[in-house]
Structure formats: structure tokens, C-alpha cells
Amino acid sequence: MTEEGARLSELAKRRGFFFRTAAAYGGVAGFYTYGPQGATLKDNVEAAWRDRFVTREGHMEVSSPDVMPEAVFEASGHLDGFDDMLVDCPECGASHRADHLVEDATDVADAESMSPQAVGELIAEHDIACPACGVALAGEPVEEFNLMFETTIGPGSGSAGYLRPETAQGIFVEFPQLAEYARNQLPFGVAQIGDAYRNEISPRKGLVRVRAFTQAELEHFVDPEEDEPPIERVADVTLPLYSAQAQQHGGEVRELTVGEAIEEGVVANDWIAYYLGVATPWYERIGVDMDRFRYRQHLPGELAHYAADCWDAETEVDGDWIEATGFATRADYDLAKHAEHSGEDYSVFKQYDEPIAVERPTVDPDMSVLGPEFGGAAGEVADALRSLAERDPDAFDGQEVTVEVDDTAHTVPVEATGFGIEEVTESGEHVRPHVIEPSFGVGRLVYTVLAHCYETDLVDGDERTYLALPPEIAPTTVGVFPLMDKDGLGERARDVERELRAAGLAVAYDDSGAIGRRYRRQDEVGTPFCVTVDYDTLDDHTVTVRDRDSTDQKRVAIEGLPGTLRSLRDGDLAFADL
Ligand code: GAP
């Protein structure tokens, strides 16, 4: 672990941001508990996300269960395709992500896209050893390992269920109801903030790769033929873009506005470009250092089984780039799969302004010909003719038409198919929406923000450590201290504390130790303001308000103090203008 990682873990544990779960029993890799500071910090990141991606965008929000029946993940492809490559050490038994070992030891950038066999060959070729004990891994089998946690639903053997590996499936599977709530009007977005679970082979780096984590996901359902994003709202936002082409040809990150990225075709999908434009100022708002931030496009072999294109928002922590968000185009993959597996309708009915007359091919096979000719297969041949007529009416242009049933070709005289074209009036059509998905990992954002907001400086000749968290995100908005706990100062400070809490502010009361030490304690957890009640307060009903970053102090009347602090927190007032 580098210096930054070690510093972060130490601060996180000591100050109650996060720590390993069940340490009393030795802990368990990949599980972390958020402490009092961390849980509130995480809540605040989620609230800022909800504000920007749900409320302001006018989307809906749902909350679905963490466990879903097997059928959902059979349809979604997770049962078959949600695998990582595993190699076990023959000596110490440690399990490793085989593709990561190869990427760390060679200049191969996307081993994930290779076959297990090819990865195994690279392990042998490069003499890669077990990172835990140093024994050579050459010749050890590299296997696909499914990342889902399996469980049973109900007593006894029950029925198979899985902890969801992404919150998204809880939205896709309910699409028919959700479309109704949206009155079948595209586009509409459905968001969900909730936990996801992946049995990661090698959890690592604090909150970065864990087995239980929170996602904030938005599934935006759009009509691929008609709907366009309101690009004008974000056209001037600058994006640091690291395209697949640049990665493959030694190129660099390019700073382009959303408008330029679309015009030059660097970001091919306008909806993805739109959400990159919405997200960029949001990352800054929650405290991400934009000098340690980029959007990286997935390489072709890196794409998830459902994705057509994907850009990751990456943050630099500890010398590594971390994927904090994936912006993917899932096309109609999920809705088509759930329609196919459930037999339900996963489309919306788009009403035309006026009914229109359309020509439709029809087939009415003459069973007195098909029966004697095809025997027991006659019914299936008739069905195959009907679906061929829908797909390719031109196939009926000649004297004969051929269809396949169970790998056997059957040729039928066209006159026996009853093929014809009828005119029908249609009031609308079924459209299967495409999905644009910004998917945020909340824990990785919390980790990033803690790393990026960590600052040190000198105050009165002493080194000080503080978290320069934006006031909106900071777990505590204001620390309240009596200068001393005597002469009525404590009681007065308690009154101030109560008033500030009643105004909805997050307050920490502290009366222990020297005032300087109390400031340092709040600085370390990122509290942006501190209020001190002193002897003057008893006479003139004012307090000292101190700003975390500048350490400047101002005298402010207690009357109106809650409103003033709320304005400071919400960014409506700058400390310098107090
Ligand atoms: N629904 C799409 C989806 O789940 P993903 O890229 O696999 O896409 C989305 O995950 C986000 O979830 C990632 O960008 C990352 O921030 C977070 N994430 C994924 N796996 C994680 C893990 N093992 N630990 C912590 N966060 C994780």
C-alpha cells in the first residue's frame, strides 16, 4: 500500500469513516462497515446524487429487494456471463484474479478480454508467481468464476436465488409496471440507490474492490429512433476524454467540450455525451479533484456482456485509476432478454397522432396439402411460414418457398401457403426502448473524496491535517464549543447547539480539551464551520464562527445564526462575505 492508501486507512479507522467488518472475529475480506462519520458522508453523497440525477432530471426512483429469483439472472445473462478469471496458488491456496496478475506483470492492458487459456499461457510465459507466497503459478488452471452470491429462498432446499450483482436488474424486470407509471411516454428514467453484491476473487484497496457495495444507478429508457437529449444544457462543459482509439495508439487524454466531442464523433452516443456533461460538474460539487479525473472509453474486449459502448469516469487515488462510474449504452439487451424469458411484453405502445393504413403480409396455409406432405411437422411448417411472411414477405415471390423446422428444410408451393397482403389500420406501434445507464459506485466515490480532500498546512507553526470536504458533503456542518465548561458558558453553548439542530444542521458538541485541539478534531473529519461560545457571548449575544479552510474567525450574532450557517452550507453565502 502506498503512502496515500495507508494514510487514508488510518484516518478512516481512527475517525470512524470505515473499518473492516467483524474484526473481532478476524474480519472478512471485502466487507467494510461505515462508521458514524462515513455513514453520514455516504448519505450526503447519495443525497447529492439524488438531487442531481433524479430530482433535477425529473426521473422516478424505486427500491427493489437485494435477493432475486434465479430466473431474473438467467434472463439477464449474469448466470452465464458474469465471470472473472481465477487462478489458485498450489502452495498457499490463495485465489487471484488471473487477468489482473497478467496486467500487473506484463504490458497487456486488457487481459480481461482474453480467453482463460490465453491468460494461463501468459502466466507461464512471464513466470508469474503467487503474490502471497512467491510460488510459480505456471501450469495452474485458469478458470471462469461466477461472481454472484447464491442463496436459497424459503426453508429446506427452497428455490435458488441470488444477491443482486447490480441494482439495475431490479428496474429492468419491473419495466412493464414502470412504463405504465410513466404513461407509456418515452423517454423516462428510473433510478435506484441500493446495495449490490459480488463475490470478488481478490478484494483490495479499502472500499475500491469489495464484496458488498452501494450503487446509484439510473436507467434512462429512450426511443432510439426519435428521442434526443437536451445537449444545449451541457454543450459547453469540458470533458477529459481518453478514447479507446487513443489508448490503442499511444494517444493522450483530450479536453473537449460536450459539443465538440459529439461533432468529432469521439463520443458516439449523444445520450452518453449528455450524461458526461451532467456528471462532470457534479463530481466537482462533491469534492473530486478534477486534475485527478478522466473519462476512459472501454476497449472492445472490455465491454460487459450487455453493453454496446461504455465510458468510465475514473479517479486517481494512490497512483491507480479507479473506475468510479460506468456510462453504458445497453441498447435493448435487458428488455429483450426479459421479454424472451418471461413471455411478458417489455415494450411501450407508441400511439400515432392519426391512425395509419398499412399493408401486412398474411399466410393461411392449405392444411389439406401440408398435412399429407409433412405429417406431424405440418403445424410447425405452417407457423414457420407465418413468421417468414412477417420477416421477409419477398420470400413468397417465386413458385416455392422453403422454411426450416428442426434443422430440416421443407419446401412448399407458394399457392398452398395462402400468402396475401391485407390492408389494416394501425393506431400505434410497439417500441422496445434502448437504455442509457450511468452507474455510480458510491463507496468508490466516498473513497475518492476522502483521498482528494485530504490536506495539510501550517497553523501557528504547527502542521495541521484537514479534510477540505464541500460543506454539503461534510458529515458534520458545525462544531459547537463552549470556551470553558463553567460560568454558564456550557449551558449557553448547549442552547446554541439545540437551536442549530432544530434548524436541521448536523452538529457536533465538544467541550473537552483545549480549544485548539477541538478545532483540529473537527478539521480532521472535515467539519467546515465551528462556533465558539465565550465570555463576550454572555454580554453581546454573539459567537465566534471559524472557517475550516482559512481558519479565519468572525463574530456573528446568535440571532439568525442557524440561517447564516445554512446559507454557508448550501453555498448561498461565502464565509468571506459574512
Ligand atoms: N449496472 C452496471 C454495473 O453494475 P459496473 O461497471 O459493473 O456496472 C458500476 O458497476 C459501478 O459499481 C462501478 O463503476 C464501480 O464504481 C462500482 N463497483 C463495481 N464493482 C465494485 C466492487 N467490487 N467494489 C466496489 N464498487 C464496485
Boltz pocket constraint, residues with backbone or C-beta under 6 A from the ligand:
constraints:
  - pocket:
      binder: B
      contacts: [[A, 165], [A, 166], [A, 167], [A, 168], [A, 198], [A, 200], [A, 207], [A, 208], [A, 209], [A, 210], [A, 211], [A, 213], [A, 214], [A, 215], [A, 217], [A, 323], [A, 324], [A, 325], [A, 326], [A, 437], [A, 439], [A, 440], [A, 441], [A, 442], [A, 443], [A, 444]]
      max_distance: 6.0
